[in-house]
């Protein structure tokens, strides 16, 4: 997912912050079965997709925040 996301983030000037869900019990409980998961914003942000990059949803989300 990281490699597929990079061009979208670069084009939008967005930062990608990776978090190891296994190091935080609340994050592991919430997302453990859905890793990798992509959130917009912070750790309590909107879930855009999990397992595979949803290009349409990511493009729309980045368009909406620019």
N, CA, C and O atoms as CSV, one atom per row, in Angstrom:
chain,resi,resn,atom,element,x,y,z
A,1,UNK,N,N,0.827,-1.182,0.000
A,1,UNK,CA,C,0.000,0.000,0.000
A,1,UNK,C,C,0.876,1.252,0.000
A,1,UNK,O,O,0.546,2.252,-0.638
A,2,UNK,N,N,1.983,1.187,0.715
A,2,UNK,CA,C,2.892,2.345,0.812
A,2,UNK,C,C,3.343,2.801,-0.573
A,2,UNK,O,O,3.278,3.990,-0.883
A,3,UNK,N,N,3.796,1.873,-1.403
A,3,UNK,CA,C,4.295,2.220,-2.736
A,3,UNK,C,C,3.185,2.775,-3.620
A,3,UNK,O,O,3.421,3.696,-4.402
A,4,UNK,N,N,1.996,2.233,-3.506
A,4,UNK,CA,C,0.873,2.710,-4.315
A,4,UNK,C,C,0.395,4.085,-3.854
A,4,UNK,O,O,-0.092,4.879,-4.659
A,5,UNK,N,N,0.535,4.360,-2.571
A,5,UNK,CA,C,0.083,5.634,-2.002
A,5,UNK,C,C,1.039,6.783,-2.312
A,5,UNK,O,O,0.608,7.925,-2.468
A,6,UNK,N,N,2.329,6.486,-2.402
A,6,UNK,CA,C,3.355,7.527,-2.547
A,6,UNK,C,C,3.050,8.536,-3.659
A,6,UNK,O,O,3.127,9.736,-3.392
A,7,UNK,N,N,2.705,8.129,-4.896
A,7,UNK,CA,C,2.438,9.124,-5.945
A,7,UNK,C,C,1.276,10.065,-5.605
A,7,UNK,O,O,1.324,11.248,-5.940
A,8,UNK,N,N,0.245,9.554,-4.952
A,8,UNK,CA,C,-0.895,10.384,-4.556
A,8,UNK,C,C,-0.461,11.422,-3.519
A,8,UNK,O,O,-0.808,12.599,-3.616
A,9,UNK,N,N,0.295,10.966,-2.537
A,9,UNK,CA,C,0.756,11.860,-1.476
A,9,UNK,C,C,1.691,12.926,-2.039
A,9,UNK,O,O,1.571,14.102,-1.696
A,10,UNK,N,N,2.610,12.523,-2.891
A,10,UNK,CA,C,3.544,13.476,-3.489
A,10,UNK,C,C,2.800,14.536,-4.299
A,10,UNK,O,O,3.095,15.725,-4.182
A,11,UNK,N,N,1.848,14.117,-5.108
A,11,UNK,CA,C,1.097,15.049,-5.952
A,11,UNK,C,C,0.285,16.044,-5.126
A,11,UNK,O,O,0.098,17.191,-5.533
A,12,UNK,N,N,-0.196,15.599,-3.962
A,12,UNK,CA,C,-1.019,16.461,-3.108
A,12,UNK,C,C,-0.190,17.219,-2.077
A,12,UNK,O,O,-0.716,18.070,-1.361
A,13,UNK,N,N,1.106,16.911,-2.000
A,13,UNK,CA,C,1.939,17.527,-0.975
A,13,UNK,C,C,1.574,17.046,0.421
A,13,UNK,O,O,1.746,17.772,1.401
A,14,UNK,N,N,1.071,15.823,0.507
A,14,UNK,CA,C,0.641,15.252,1.786
A,14,UNK,C,C,1.765,14.401,2.380
A,14,UNK,O,O,2.577,13.824,1.657
A,15,UNK,N,N,1.790,14.339,3.695
A,15,UNK,CA,C,2.760,13.499,4.407
A,15,UNK,C,C,2.157,12.140,4.700
A,15,UNK,O,O,0.967,12.019,4.990
A,16,UNK,N,N,2.990,11.130,4.619
A,16,UNK,CA,C,2.590,9.780,5.021
A,16,UNK,C,C,3.284,9.504,6.347
A,16,UNK,O,O,4.506,9.600,6.452
A,17,UNK,N,N,2.505,9.166,7.338
A,17,UNK,CA,C,3.062,8.815,8.649
A,17,UNK,C,C,2.688,7.362,8.923
A,17,UNK,O,O,1.510,7.010,8.974
A,18,UNK,N,N,3.695,6.537,9.098
A,18,UNK,CA,C,3.457,5.123,9.376
A,18,UNK,C,C,3.486,4.879,10.874
A,18,UNK,O,O,4.348,5.386,11.592
A,19,UNK,N,N,2.525,4.091,11.325
A,19,UNK,CA,C,2.425,3.742,12.743
A,19,UNK,C,C,2.358,2.225,12.840
A,19,UNK,O,O,1.591,1.579,12.126
A,20,UNK,N,N,3.157,1.672,13.716
A,20,UNK,CA,C,3.124,0.231,13.969
A,20,UNK,C,C,1.987,-0.047,14.935
A,20,UNK,O,O,2.104,0.202,16.134
A,21,UNK,N,N,0.890,-0.562,14.408
A,21,UNK,CA,C,-0.310,-0.796,15.216
A,21,UNK,C,C,-0.046,-1.763,16.369
A,21,UNK,O,O,-0.690,-1.679,17.415
A,22,UNK,N,N,0.888,-2.667,16.177
A,22,UNK,CA,C,1.177,-3.666,17.209
A,22,UNK,C,C,1.796,-3.064,18.470
A,22,UNK,O,O,1.843,-3.731,19.504
A,23,UNK,N,N,2.268,-1.830,18.407
A,23,UNK,CA,C,2.899,-1.219,19.579
A,23,UNK,C,C,1.907,-0.460,20.450
A,23,UNK,O,O,2.277,0.032,21.516
A,24,UNK,N,N,0.654,-0.355,20.015
A,24,UNK,CA,C,-0.366,0.384,20.763
A,24,UNK,C,C,-1.593,-0.512,20.920
A,24,UNK,O,O,-2.271,-0.811,19.936
A,25,UNK,N,N,-1.883,-0.945,22.154
A,25,UNK,CA,C,-2.985,-1.881,22.364
A,25,UNK,C,C,-4.336,-1.400,21.819
A,25,UNK,O,O,-5.098,-2.205,21.285
A,26,UNK,N,N,-4.640,-0.122,21.941
A,26,UNK,CA,C,-5.941,0.362,21.442
A,26,UNK,C,C,-5.972,0.355,19.913
A,26,UNK,O,O,-6.998,0.032,19.315
A,27,UNK,N,N,-4.857,0.707,19.283
A,27,UNK,CA,C,-4.792,0.669,17.823
A,27,UNK,C,C,-4.838,-0.781,17.338
A,27,UNK,O,O,-5.500,-1.083,16.345
A,28,UNK,N,N,-4.137,-1.673,18.034
A,28,UNK,CA,C,-4.128,-3.085,17.661
A,28,UNK,C,C,-5.533,-3.669,17.765
A,28,UNK,O,O,-5.951,-4.444,16.905
A,29,UNK,N,N,-6.258,-3.300,18.810
A,29,UNK,CA,C,-7.620,-3.794,18.985
A,29,UNK,C,C,-8.540,-3.273,17.882
A,29,UNK,O,O,-9.424,-3.988,17.411
A,30,UNK,N,N,-8.328,-2.049,17.485
A,30,UNK,CA,C,-9.201,-1.417,16.487
A,30,UNK,C,C,-8.865,-1.854,15.057
A,30,UNK,O,O,-9.770,-2.102,14.261
A,31,UNK,N,N,-7.578,-1.949,14.727
A,31,UNK,CA,C,-7.176,-2.173,13.343
A,31,UNK,C,C,-6.397,-3.452,13.088
A,31,UNK,O,O,-6.062,-3.737,11.938
A,32,UNK,N,N,-6.100,-4.223,14.107
A,32,UNK,CA,C,-5.233,-5.387,13.957
A,32,UNK,C,C,-5.607,-6.327,12.830
A,32,UNK,O,O,-4.730,-6.868,12.156
A,33,UNK,N,N,-6.893,-6.529,12.619
A,33,UNK,CA,C,-7.345,-7.441,11.563
A,33,UNK,C,C,-7.377,-6.778,10.191
A,33,UNK,O,O,-7.643,-7.437,9.187
A,34,UNK,N,N,-7.104,-5.468,10.145
A,34,UNK,CA,C,-7.239,-4.717,8.887
A,34,UNK,C,C,-5.942,-4.090,8.402
A,34,UNK,O,O,-5.970,-3.184,7.569
A,35,UNK,N,N,-4.816,-4.553,8.903
A,35,UNK,CA,C,-3.524,-3.984,8.528
A,35,UNK,C,C,-3.107,-4.521,7.165
A,35,UNK,O,O,-3.248,-5.721,6.929
A,36,UNK,N,N,-2.609,-3.704,6.272
A,36,UNK,CA,C,-2.440,-2.275,6.454
A,36,UNK,C,C,-3.758,-1.531,6.318
A,36,UNK,O,O,-4.643,-1.917,5.554
A,37,UNK,N,N,-3.859,-0.460,7.078
A,37,UNK,CA,C,-5.045,0.397,7.045
A,37,UNK,C,C,-4.575,1.816,6.757
A,37,UNK,O,O,-3.506,2.224,7.211
A,38,UNK,N,N,-5.365,2.559,6.012
A,38,UNK,CA,C,-5.003,3.934,5.674
A,38,UNK,C,C,-6.041,4.870,6.281
A,38,UNK,O,O,-7.235,4.777,5.997
A,39,UNK,N,N,-5.551,5.773,7.124
A,39,UNK,CA,C,-6.412,6.762,7.769
A,39,UNK,C,C,-6.075,8.141,7.226
A,39,UNK,O,O,-4.919,8.427,6.913
A,40,UNK,N,N,-7.067,8.978,7.117
A,40,UNK,CA,C,-6.855,10.367,6.732
A,40,UNK,C,C,-6.858,11.197,8.002
A,40,UNK,O,O,-7.825,11.182,8.763
A,41,UNK,N,N,-5.784,11.912,8.221
A,41,UNK,CA,C,-5.680,12.720,9.431
A,41,UNK,C,C,-4.855,11.998,10.465
A,41,UNK,O,O,-3.759,11.516,10.179
A,42,UNK,N,N,-5.382,11.924,11.660
A,42,UNK,CA,C,-4.641,11.325,12.767
A,42,UNK,C,C,-5.098,9.891,13.001
A,42,UNK,O,O,-5.824,9.322,12.185
A,43,UNK,N,N,-4.676,9.319,14.104
A,43,UNK,CA,C,-5.028,7.937,14.410
A,43,UNK,C,C,-6.524,7.763,14.655
A,43,UNK,O,O,-7.025,6.639,14.635
A,44,UNK,N,N,-7.236,8.851,14.883
A,44,UNK,CA,C,-8.693,8.758,15.009
A,44,UNK,C,C,-9.379,9.358,13.786
A,44,UNK,O,O,-10.548,9.740,13.835
A,45,UNK,N,N,-8.622,9.433,12.679
A,45,UNK,CA,C,-9.143,9.997,11.434
A,45,UNK,C,C,-10.049,9.035,10.686
A,45,UNK,O,O,-10.373,7.950,11.169
A,46,UNK,N,N,-10.443,9.454,9.513
A,46,UNK,CA,C,-11.334,8.680,8.657
A,46,UNK,C,C,-10.572,7.526,8.008
A,46,UNK,O,O,-9.509,7.726,7.421
A,47,UNK,N,N,-11.119,6.327,8.120
A,47,UNK,CA,C,-10.503,5.178,7.460
A,47,UNK,C,C,-10.838,5.234,5.976
A,47,UNK,O,O,-12.009,5.191,5.596
A,48,UNK,N,N,-9.816,5.331,5.144
A,48,UNK,CA,C,-10.026,5.391,3.700
A,48,UNK,C,C,-10.063,4.003,3.070
A,48,UNK,O,O,-10.845,3.756,2.152
A,49,UNK,N,N,-9.224,3.104,3.560
A,49,UNK,CA,C,-9.202,1.751,3.009
A,49,UNK,C,C,-8.321,0.870,3.892
A,49,UNK,O,O,-7.585,1.355,4.751
A,50,UNK,N,N,-8.416,-0.422,3.659
A,50,UNK,CA,C,-7.522,-1.365,4.328
A,50,UNK,C,C,-7.196,-2.488,3.347
A,50,UNK,O,O,-7.910,-2.704,2.368
A,51,UNK,N,N,-6.124,-3.186,3.622
A,51,UNK,CA,C,-5.563,-4.255,2.780
A,51,UNK,C,C,-4.973,-3.717,1.471
A,51,UNK,O,O,-3.781,-3.892,1.215
A,52,UNK,N,N,-5.799,-3.064,0.641
A,52,UNK,CA,C,-5.347,-2.552,-0.657
A,52,UNK,C,C,-5.756,-1.093,-0.789
A,52,UNK,O,O,-6.756,-0.667,-0.212
A,53,UNK,N,N,-4.984,-0.333,-1.546
A,53,UNK,CA,C,-5.265,1.073,-1.745
A,53,UNK,C,C,-6.508,1.251,-2.618
A,53,UNK,O,O,-6.590,0.705,-3.718
A,54,UNK,N,N,-7.462,2.013,-2.118
A,54,UNK,CA,C,-8.645,2.394,-2.892
A,54,UNK,C,C,-8.299,3.722,-3.565
A,54,UNK,O,O,-8.510,4.790,-2.990
A,55,UNK,N,N,-7.776,3.650,-4.767
A,55,UNK,CA,C,-7.263,4.826,-5.470
A,55,UNK,C,C,-8.330,5.908,-5.631
A,55,UNK,O,O,-8.039,7.092,-5.461
A,56,UNK,N,N,-9.542,5.519,-5.951
A,56,UNK,CA,C,-10.620,6.481,-6.148
A,56,UNK,C,C,-10.920,7.229,-4.861
A,56,UNK,O,O,-11.057,8.452,-4.862
A,57,UNK,N,N,-11.022,6.501,-3.776
A,57,UNK,CA,C,-11.343,7.132,-2.485
A,57,UNK,C,C,-10.200,8.027,-1.997
A,57,UNK,O,O,-10.439,9.115,-1.473
A,58,UNK,N,N,-8.976,7.573,-2.170
A,58,UNK,CA,C,-7.817,8.360,-1.745
A,58,UNK,C,C,-7.718,9.642,-2.574
A,58,UNK,O,O,-7.500,10.722,-2.025
A,59,UNK,N,N,-7.876,9.524,-3.879
A,59,UNK,CA,C,-7.803,10.705,-4.747
A,59,UNK,C,C,-8.882,11.715,-4.356
A,59,UNK,O,O,-8.613,12.915,-4.301
A,60,UNK,N,N,-10.087,11.246,-4.089
A,60,UNK,CA,C,-11.180,12.139,-3.700
A,60,UNK,C,C,-10.896,12.801,-2.349
A,60,UNK,O,O,-11.140,13.996,-2.182
A,61,UNK,N,N,-10.389,12.042,-1.400
A,61,UNK,CA,C,-10.090,12.592,-0.077
A,61,UNK,C,C,-9.004,13.649,-0.155
A,61,UNK,O,O,-9.106,14.694,0.488
A,62,UNK,N,N,-7.961,13.386,-0.937
A,62,UNK,CA,C,-6.882,14.360,-1.059
A,62,UNK,C,C,-7.340,15.600,-1.831
A,62,UNK,O,O,-6.882,16.708,-1.554
A,63,UNK,N,N,-8.221,15.418,-2.777
A,63,UNK,CA,C,-8.782,16.548,-3.517
A,63,UNK,C,C,-9.621,17.420,-2.579
A,63,UNK,O,O,-9.572,18.647,-2.652
A,64,UNK,N,N,-10.388,16.776,-1.703
A,64,UNK,CA,C,-11.261,17.506,-0.770
A,64,UNK,C,C,-10.488,18.324,0.257
A,64,UNK,O,O,-10.979,19.356,0.714
A,65,UNK,N,N,-9.282,17.880,0.629
A,65,UNK,CA,C,-8.533,18.622,1.655
A,65,UNK,C,C,-7.608,19.679,1.069
A,65,UNK,O,O,-7.054,20.487,1.814
A,66,UNK,N,N,-7.426,19.690,-0.266
A,66,UNK,CA,C,-6.533,20.700,-0.829
A,66,UNK,C,C,-7.241,21.993,-1.126
A,66,UNK,O,O,-6.619,22.942,-1.605
